[in-house]
């Protein structure tokens, strides 16, 4: 991958914000090298960038570098969005993870707080290491009003089954969680002029849910909404809650619950199912994932 000279310093700074640490270069052709939990990024004098290593942080670094390899496409913001009054951002964590809850978070920022969060390096949590998420989340919670909706696996599984019986989809469950977070946020701190949510496949899903539960607050949706500082802050608050839940549950059941849906996830699920069957699995996992059939029928 190639990174132009004008973007190399910005990439280096983004790596440091993500929690990556500088390492000694190997040879005269390297400009710098950064490592993060078994994965790394190296820049050569030719402008070539290589992501190396393995593990979940290889994906984190790859996504981060991609932003600099391909010219960033700024989200197309509605032209009438005011930035001189508070606004809210909403995002989730755990939707694609077999273990753990679905967490929705909403964060309301003033223009002043938005500037402070940007200076701290707040960005989409998918571009950050877990330690960096844990350092930034308390800073966000101290500065901004926030709320979260944490749907633990037992309740998630019940709600998912109920939604399916009613002909509803997973996106409608997520919209329900987002609106609960927004409604709670409206009881705290300054009232936002609008709330930004990453655009769903069907934009009306969130809007219809909001009409029933968020006091008709204006909902703004567009792709890659995590580029907005309020949405990025919400993604970090949600991710912290997700990580905390996984850590507590792992300690409680004596099995480490990995993130995502990897072979390690399948192995952990088999240990849990061997000890307590489907009921034990349903206490920590989202049972509608295909992983459940692999574990129980395999």
N, C-alpha and C positions, 0 to 999 in steps of 0.2 A: 504494500500500500504506500502511496505517496502523499506527503503533507507539504504544502507550499511553505516557503520560508516565512511568509507573513503570518502563518498560523502555528508555527512550531512552538513559539513561546506560550501562546494561549493553550496549546495542548499540554505543555509541561505544567502550567499552573492548574489546569483542570485535573491532571493526575495527582498533584499534591492535595487538591481539595477533596479528591476521592479517598484519600488515605494512603495512597501509594508512597513508598519511600525511595529516595535516590540510592543507587548502588554504583560502585566503581565501574567505569567503562572497561571494556575488554578490547584493546587494540586501538590504533590511531584512527580507524574509520568511524568509530562511534562518537556521537555527540553527547548523548546521555542515556541512562538506563534507569528504569523504575521497576520496583517489585511490589506485589500486593498478594500476600497469602498464597504463595506458590505459583503465581502467574506474573508476567512482566511485560514491559514495553520497552523497546530499544529504538532509538533514532540514529540513523547513519548520516554522514555528511552529504550523501546524495539526495537526502530528503525521504528516503525509504524508511518506513516504520513497520516494525514487526511485533506482533503480540505473541508471546510464547508462554510455555508452561501448561498447566492443566488445572482442573477443578472449576468450581462455580465462579471464581473471580476471573478466569480467562474470559468468560462471557461478559462480565461487567466491564473489563478493560476493552474488549472488542467493540462493545456498543459505544463506549466513550470515544475511542479513536475514530470510529465511523463518522462521528459528528464533524471531525476536522478533515477527514479524507474527502468527503463529499461536501461541497458548499452547503452550509446550513440553510434550510428552508424555513423562514420565520412563519409561524402560524398566521393565517389570514384572519386578523381580528376584526370584529364588527367595528365600523368606523365611529359609531356613536358611543363606544364604551368610555365612560368617564374615569379618569385616573386621579382626580382631585378629591375623591371621597372614598370611604372604606369599600372594599369588595371582598368576596369570599372565593375560595377555591376548594374543590372536593376531589378526593381520589381514594383509591382502595389498595389493599394489600391482601395477598392470600388467595385470590381468585383462581390462580393457576397452580396452587400448591395442594397436594393431596392431604397432607397433614395440616392441622391448625385451623384457625377461624378465618372467616371472611371479615375483614376490618375496613370500615369506611371512616374517613376523617374529613372534617371541614375546618378550615382555618380562615379567619377574617383578618385582613391586613389594612392598615391605613397607609397612605403614601410614604410616611416616615418609616413605618415598620418594614414596608416592602424594601426600601433602600437599605435598611440595616440587615435584613435577611440576605439580600443579594451580596452585600459586603462580606457576610460570613461564609459565603460559598454555597448557599442553599440551591439545590437543583434536584431534578427528578431522582428519586431514591434508587431507581434502577441503575443509575450511573455511579452509585456510591457503595463503598464497602459497609458491612454491618457495623464495625466500630465507628465509622464516620457518621452513620445514621444515628447511632446512640449518643454521639457527642452533639449533633445538631438538634435533635428532637427537643431536649430540655431548653435550648436557647430559643427555639420557636415557641414553645409553650409558655416561656417567661414573657415573651414580647407581644404575643398575639392572642386573641380570644380563639378558642378551639373547642371542638366536640368530636366524639367518636362513637361509632356503633360497632360493637364487637359481637359477631354471631359465632359462638362456639360450635364445634361440630355437632353435638347432639341437637341443638336447636336448628342449626343449618340444615341437617338432614331432614328434620321434620318439616321445615318451611319449604325445602326443595320438593319434597313429596307432595305437599299441599299445593304448591304452585303448579306442579305438573298435572295434578288432578283437575285443576282449573284451566288447563290449556295454556299456562304461562311458561315463559322461558327463563333461563338463568339471568339474562339481562334485566328482567323485571324484578327478580329478587335483589339484584345489585342496586337497581333504581330505588327500591324500597329502603335499602340500607342507607343510600345516599340521602334520601329525603329525611330519614330519621336524624341523621347527623346535622343536616341543614336546620331542621326544626329545633333541635337542641341548641345549635349555635345562635339562633335568633333570640334565645333567652339570655344570652351572655354578651357583654361588651357592646361595641358600637353596631348599629344595624347596617349590614352591607347593602349597597345599591343594587347588587346583582351577585349571582354565584356562577362561577365557571366550572364546567364539568367536561371531561374528555368525551368526545362525541361517540355515542353508541351507534350500532348498525341502524337502529331506528331511533332517531332523535326524540320522537314523541314519547318514548318510554319514560324518560325522566320528567319531561314536562307534564305528562298526565299524572304521574305520582306526586309531583310538586303541587299541582292544583288541589290535591286532597290533603296535603300535610305540611306545606311550607308557606302558608299565608300568602300565596300568589307571588312570592318573590320571583323576580325575573331570572330565568335560567338561560345561560349562554353556553352553547356547545360548539366546539370545533376540534378537528383532529390535532393530535399532539399538544393537548392543552397543558401538559406538564411543563411546557416552556414558560407558562405564566408563573410568577413567583409564589402566588397564593396556592395554586394547585401543586407546585413542587413541594411547598411546605406541608401541605396536607398529605402528600405521598410519604413524606418522612415520618410524620406523626403516626400514620397508619402502619408503616413498616415497623416502627419501634414497638407498637402494641402487638403486632404479629410475632415479632422475634421474642418478646417477653413471654407471650403465651406458650410458644414452642419450648422455651427454656423451662418454664414451670411444669409443663406437662411431661417433658422428658424426665425431669427429676422425680415427678410423682409416680410414673409407671416404670421407671428404671430402664427405659429404652430411649436412645437418642433418636429424636424425630427429625430427619433431614428435610431440607426445603426442596421444593420442586416436585418432580415425578420421575426421579432417576432410578437406576437399579438398586441403589442404596435405600431408596424409599420402599421399594418392593420387599427387600430383605427385612427391613424394620417392621413392615406391615405383617410379614409372615411370622415374625417373633410374637407380635401382639396377638394375632389371630390364633396361634398355637396355644397361647396361654388362656385366652378368654373368648375366642370365637368372634362372630360378627358383632356382638354387643360391645366387646372391648374395642374393636376396631372403630365402631361408630362413635365412641367417646372421644376419639382424637383425629378422625379422618372424615373426608367428604366422600360418602359411600357411592355417589353416582359416577365417580371416576372409573375408567376401565380397569384401573389398578385393583379394585376390589374383586372383580371376577378373576383376574390373574392370581390373586392371593388365595381366594376361597375355593376356586375350582381347579387351580393348577396343581 
